[in-house]
Each structure stands twice: as C-alpha cells, then as structure tokens.
Amino acid sequence: MYLNFLLSMVLLTALATLILLLYVHVLIFVGENFKGWKKHACALLAFIVFSVLATLILFEVIREIKNFREEPMLETASIFLAYGLIFLPGMYYLARNVKKLRKYGFFLQRGQKR
C-alpha cells in the first residue's frame, strides 16, 4: 500500500515536471516566432492546456490520498502538501527561465515594459 502510494507520487512528480518543462518551452517558442495577437492567442492556448493537465494531476492526487488516508483534516493537508511537492521541481525550472520569458513579454510585473 505504501509502495503504491509512493510510486504514484513519484510518477505524478515526473509528469508535472514534464508538463511545466513543455509549457516553458512552448512559451519560449511562441515568444521567438510570433508577435502581437498571434503570440497572445498561442500563449493563451498553451495556458489552457497546461491548466487542464495540472487540474487532472490534482484530481489524481486527491484520488490517491483518499485511498490512503481517512481523516478529513489530515487528508486536506496531505493534498496541499503533495500537490505543492509534485510541482516544486517544475516551478524551479520555470523560475530559472523567467528572465528569458520576460524578454518575450510573458510573466511581466505590473507596469513593467519589455
């Protein structure tokens, strides 16, 4: 039981990292090759796909933890902790590439120009 849970969390972590890696590279590709409304439309489409995949991962985490835990408060804390840890490596990669993405107009702070 514990081994299945651990294996599923490791696989979800790898999947979430892969999704964020692809998202960052798609944004870089879009920023390099498109301008104006086409760039924003492609970035919006990439964000929608990323959001759906991230939500599917959240539902899988909830399903796995519901099978593993039965206390409601501990279950909620476990879901938040697991979801945060699953996306941590991908967010680190995103943070490392945020300057490159800002160069193309993504993730700008309010009022910041390219």
N, C-alpha and C positions, 0 to 999 in steps of 0.2 A: 504494500500500500504506500509506504513512504517512498519507495524507489520509483513507483509510477508517478507519484506527485512531483518528485524532484526531476525526473526525466521530462515530464511535460513542461515544467517551468523553464528548464534549460532550453528545450526546443522553442518555447514561446519567446524566450530572450533572443535566441538566434534569429527567429523570424522577425521580431520587432526591430532588431538592429539592421537586418537586411532591408526592411521596408523604409526605415529612415535613411539608410545609405542611398537607396534608389531615389527617394524623394529629393535629397540634396543634389544628387547628380542630375536629375531631371530639371530641377530649378536652375542649375548652372548651365545646362544645355539650352534651356529656354532663354535664359538671360543673354547667352552668347549669340544665339541665332535669330531671335525675334525682337521686334521693337513695337512700342505703342500698345494698342488694344490687343494685338495678337499675343504679345508677351503676357499680358494680364489674363487673357482668356485661357491660355495654356497653363499658367500658374494656378488659376482657379480650378481647372480640371484636375491637375496634379494634386491639389489640396483636397478636393472632394474624394479622389481615390484613396489618398493617404488616410483621410478621416474615417472612411468606411472600413479600411483594413485595421486601423487602430481600434475602432469600436468592436470589430469582430474578435480581436485579441482580448479586449476587456471582457466580452461575454464568455470567452473560453476560460479566462482566469476565474470569473465568477463561478462557472460550472465546476471547474476543478476544485476550488476551495469549498464549495457547497458539499461536494462529495467527501471532502477531507475533514471539515470542521462542522460542529453543530451548535456552538454557542454564538448568538447573534452579534454581540459586541466584538468578540474576538474575530468573528468572520468578517465583519466590516473592516476592521483594522488590518486584517490579513490581506484583503482585496486591495486596499490602497497601497500597502507596503509592497505586495507582489507586483502590482501594475507599475509602480514607480521604479522598482528594481529592474523590471523587464525592459523598460525604455531607457534606463540610465546609460548603457553603452552607446546607443544611437544618439541620444541627446548630447553626449560628449563629442561625438563626431560632428554633429550639427554646430555645436559651439566653436569647434576648431575651424569650421568653414564659414562662419557668419560674416567675416570681413569680405570674403570673395562674393558671397551672396549680396551683401550690401552694395558692392560695386555695381551689381546688375539691377539694383533697385528693390531688392527683397529684404525684409526684416529691418527696415529703416526705423529709427526712433522718430517720434512725432516732431515735425518741423525740420528734420534733417534732410538735406539735399544730397544727391549722389555725388 
